[in-house]
Amino acid sequence: MMTLSKNIVIRWSVLIFAIALLSCKQKKSDSIILNKTDTNKSESAYFDFDEVDHYHSDIEERKVYLLNNPHSKIKKAEGDDKRAVIYMEDVPDELPDENYGKQLEEFGFKKKRIDPSRNKEISNIFSLTTCNDVYAAACVPIYRDIFIFKKEGRIIGLAKICFNCRLYYIVGTDKDQGEFGQCGGYEKLFRLIEQ
């Protein structure tokens, strides 16, 4: 009797694991991207901006986890707690002040101004998107890429992106971001910043 129960538990465990694994598999989707032709850009775009600064860090994953580990034997430097928050947490809750970019640079991020000729492409990526197939992530994000959107020199939006996990955190818009990055959005954004 005990063996039969064990077998049932093992079979169910294997089945649940297989379903979870298969559900994470990315599919090519028959998608509809609203911001291409179906809606007015100003209605679907998250931000009305004229300037975008991209901040990137090459920090290793293990170093980020050490920053955040209270039991680490490595002596922490001043500001490491703040660095860990920037890399791992969904903050700030509100738009940051104008010194946020400088703070990112102090924590090792490199700033790159996105060429204004690419603003339309950026706007298309940071817009309402509807996809038939949605990709779900199953990892803890490390936000190594941060985009600061500005209008007339004032910060109007912020997006933290983890390309590895395909996760994001966006502040400054009331638009639905539920399908951000789907339909190839992460790949388009990655190619754009690599150019």
N, C-alpha and C positions, 0 to 999 in steps of 0.2 A: 504494500500500500504506500509506504514512504517513497519508494522508488518511482512509482507512478506520479506522485505529486511533484517530485523533483524534476521528472521529465517534462511535465506540463509547464512548470515554472521556467525551465531552460528554453523550451520551445517558444513560449510567449516572450521571453527576454530577447531571444534571437530575432523574432518577428518584429518586435518594437524597435530594436536596434536597426534592422534592415530598412524599415519604413522611415525612421529618422534620417538614416544615411541617404536614402534615395530622395527624400524631400529636400535635401540641401543641394542636390545636383542642379546645376544651372542649365537652363534650357534656352535654346534659341526661341525667341518669342515672336508671335504674330502680334505686333504691338501697334498701338495708335499713339502717336506723340502729338498731343493737342497743339503745342506751341509752334509747330511747323506751318500749318495752314488753317487749322480749324478755328483758332481764336485770335483775337487781337493781342499782340505782344504785351501791351501795357496791362491787359486784364489778366494774363496768365503768368507774367514774370514775378518772381519773388521780390525783386528790388528794381527801383528806377535809379540807376547809378551812372556815373560818368568816369569812374576810376575803380580799378581793382588791384589790390596788393596781395600777392601770394607769399606766404611764409612757409618754409619747409625746413624740417629737421631730419637728419639721418641717424638720430639716436637709435641705438640697438634696443631691441625689445627687453632683454634681460636688465639693461641699465634702468629702463623705465620702471620695471617691477622692483628693482632694488630701491629706487627713490620712494616707492610707495610701501615698502615692507618695514614695519616698525621693529621687526626682529632681526633685521640685517645687521651683521657685525661690522659692516663698512660704515665708517664715520660719515655722517651726512654734512654737506656743506650748507651754508646759510642760503635759504631760498629753495632748497630741494623739495620741501613740502609744496610750495607754490608751483614748482615745475611739474611735480607729479599731478597736481590738480589740472594744469593746462593740458597735459598729455592724455589724461585718463578720464576726466570727468566732464559731464555736460554742463559746463559753465563758460561764460557768465550767463546769468539769468536775464540780464538786460544788456542793452548795447554798451560796450565799454567806452571809456573816455579816449581822447585822442592819443594818449600815451601808451595804449595797449600794444601797438606795433613795436615801440621801443622796448617794452617789457619782454615781448617775444624774442627780440634780437638779443637781449641780455641773457635769456635762457637758452641760447644756441640756435634759434631759428634764423634762417637766411631769407632776406626780403628780396622779392623780385616783382617789379611793377609789370602787370600784364599790359601788353601793347593795346592801346585803345581801339585799334582796328579789329581786335578779337572780342570786343564787348558784346557784339550781337551773338557770337557763338556761346559766350559765357552766359548771357541772358537766356538763350535757348536751353542750356543745361539746367540753370537754376530757375525753372518754370514748372508750372503744373504739367504733369505727365500722367497718362493713363496707359497701363500695360495689361495685356491678357495674362501674362505669366509674371509672377513676382518672385524674386530671389530673396531668401531669408538667410540671415547671417547667424552664426553660432560661435562667436568668439568675443573676447573682451577687446574693445577698440583701443588703439593707441593713435591719437590724433596727431600725425606728423605733418599734416597739411592744413593750413588755416588761410581762409580768404577773407579779406576785409573789403567791403564794398563801401564806396564813398560817393557822395553827391556834393559838388561844390566844396570839396575839402572836408566835409563832415561825415563821420561814420554813420551809415544807415543800415548796415547789415553785416553779419558775421557768419561764416560757415566753417566748421571744423570737420575734416574728412579723414577717415581711416580707409585707405584703399585696400589694405589687406583683408579687413573684415567686411568691407562694403557697408560701413556705417557712417552716420553723419550726425551733426548737431548744428542746427541753424537758428539764429536769433535775428529778429528785425523784420519779420514778415508775418502776416496773419493768414497767408495762403496755406492750403493743405500740402504738406511735404511728404505724405505717406508713401508715395512712390518715387521719391527723389532717387536719382541714380539708376533707376530701372530702364529698360529698353536701351541699354548700352550707354547710359549717361556717365557712369563712372569711367568707362573706357574712353569716351570722348573727352572728358575732363582731364584724364591722365595724359592722353596724347597732346592735348592743348598745352599743358604746362611743361611737357617735355620738349616742345619746339623752341 
